[in-house]
Amino acid sequence: MICLEAEYFNLNRILLQSIALWPLQQSKLVQFQSTLILIILITAIMCEVTTLIMSKVSPKIVVTVLSRTLFLMLLIVHYSAFRINIKSIKNLLQQVHHVCTKLTDKNEIAIIQQYGWEAKRYTTTLLVALCSEGTGFFLSQIAVAFYKVDLSINGTRPPRLQIATENILGEQNFFHLILLHIDTAIILGVIAWIAMGTFMIAYLQHTCGMFKIACYRIENAIGINISKDINQKRGPSISEKIICAVNIHREAMRLSEHLISMFDPMYLCLTVTSVITVSLNFFQISDLVTSEDIRKNIPKVIIPIASIFIIIMYVSLANLIGQNIIDHNNEVYNSAYSIPWYMCPPHIQRLILFLLERKTKEFHLTCGGLFIASFECLATLAKATMSYFAFIYSA
């Protein structure tokens, strides 16, 4: 028997428990913790908005504050959507677990285990990347904040925030409090983003395993000794195998679609906002790098680069998994095409024909009905991002 939580979702469980979003554990205390995290994220945006209100408005300040505010909004939208659908996510996780526990064939169990380990490798890799980037980012920010040297006068300046340069409370008096608040919000938001993203990757990897099992069942429906399988005694056995393949194929499609449909509005919002945010950050980086005093602006480039890296990593993986779903679904039909169906009895040929007819309707994961998660969508988003960047830069 396969225990998904213990074998393949243990890292995801730890990450989601750290941000109070593990669907199988939602006590009153955990719900209070998730509400507190949401308040921290929202108040961080309030700090950024206050920056814009209390500062002398200029195009550079507007771009800087807007890019950081949109990034925080991405984190809040993602966290809120997952929190709202926590019960449905719990139900889907239990359904995937139920499907996996019903597997009895050792080859099918080996397939789902292989995809489970791949999901675990995705989670581990992203966690290591997050820790590496986060450590470098916050060490550099703290170093800049406390030891920044004004190269123009060869002296030191009072500590000054790189995230919010003005605040209604007064930056100099509440420097450490503001820094701790905003850093905490960014840490919690990014951890939540990675935790929820890796959980969805692990879930969809298991549905990819179900697609692969459907291929195995179709290919195994007609054995090597085809001459023995096509007689009347063995005919019903072939039919049962094909029906089992169709059942797990339909189950994989249903579970994949159900998960994405819950987050359909959120992913549409995230896709559009991500393009705008990355464009603004690219503009901010280009403006700082091309300025006269590049050395003084290098610390200010850290935040835009970190934001771009996180967003690009997330969007790329989302489209990669979407492309995997498309490829695995197509592989099911390729398996049905490749078997020697012409040597089967007529009633089995009709079963295979019904399966092939389903190929006329493409199966893919969509965002708001506008974007299809795939490599083509990733290229389209990259092109749109550079187009917006060029428009802002030329304005």
Steps between C-alpha positions, in 0.01 A plus 500: 500500500628847408482779759540823303535730799778299662691407183466787253319794665703523821704803384185663366329433831783667695498806274123538509488447877751783542251739339186337649367363170540123530151382394496196731558709812272801543436557870386830653860586588617430143220717359603783733860461381394524134295814577802655671721426197242660270491811721880527486493483120222758468664746740824470301312630196369784718861594576578512129193712425597734784839535335336635187275738696775642722763534225542758230330334208721436199490241221791304656336484843166397346664215305701385803207499741258354244732210415542408867129543573400276209747235616346503848155484342606185312592341831173606667278382214674162488481452877135608523387275213666196655352583841147540359516164317670308781209256548477421129877446486473258791229308315709479180807382691294225658366396160852473354603300804199271452589437134861417588406264783279298262797413277595134527717437194867532595583680174226756559620554856853549365371763254319704766805472728725630225281807452477545875878514528515746209253724685719477809807599297314804364415606856855446627656691209267797541554502876879508457469778240274698732734463796803599294336806349333600825822477700696706249223756462442570867867494595570757229202709606604502866859582404385786281254628757747514788834555337423690183778737413441820311775477243451858387608645839702200620298480820213312658130584493221408737336165421242537226247246383531359150137386504318807630685831492232700678236402750228674689659385829836656416776294352784590738300441819345169396765368265544155657126451552418584138787287369391203713138536390566518127768232505266269692223563247728422206640186668154367586359589158780337302497188720123480451539540124762226480307272737173530308675476164694186590185343645317552170800365310503188718125455455515540121804271480287226653229564240773468234579165658135404458522591129809280475316213668221540243763458226635191671154347529421565134830351384460208739140435396622306199784272608793362309310188406242689298375185330387364836342823616266551208291189556161526668623375836761770537300775329316620814833520684633741236181704529535526876861617469408771251208612718736523799738710291219731391381535861835610642553728197168674566581520870835666426333758274227569755741549790727727294213713374341524843816634663559764233132603484512595868784745431391610153426868591811514717730371224355746251569783744848367578590461133406858409652647816821300459556638150452858622715447810792349309480780240514767771791327672691473173444873447617575853817293451579661164447847645731432795771330293510771233518784752819699551582375851468125448688402816253676728205340322626141514330427838168623361515241221488209746124512565391523131734215401370280783138575404562422134678174586214377723227591251679353198578180691137461606348579159749273321424204727125557470521484121741205515250298704220608267703378202564171681126450544443560127783262402385224735142528375617477139713200593185313601358536150833418342496174695148428374613567141808280527336182629396239235129586529429350157571153640243536777135393493250762371362586845852582623570706188189705580634564852830622358315716247305673778827568677659647188201723432568678829823629341295737281452715812834629626564473872704772666511718810383856447512830688172688478432344161764727345836336566588133452779380729769391253836596354318706238328698776835555671645641179194723456532637854873565450426688178224702669731586790771634273242693298367673812855568615586659166181710515574625855865566416410705192228697679 
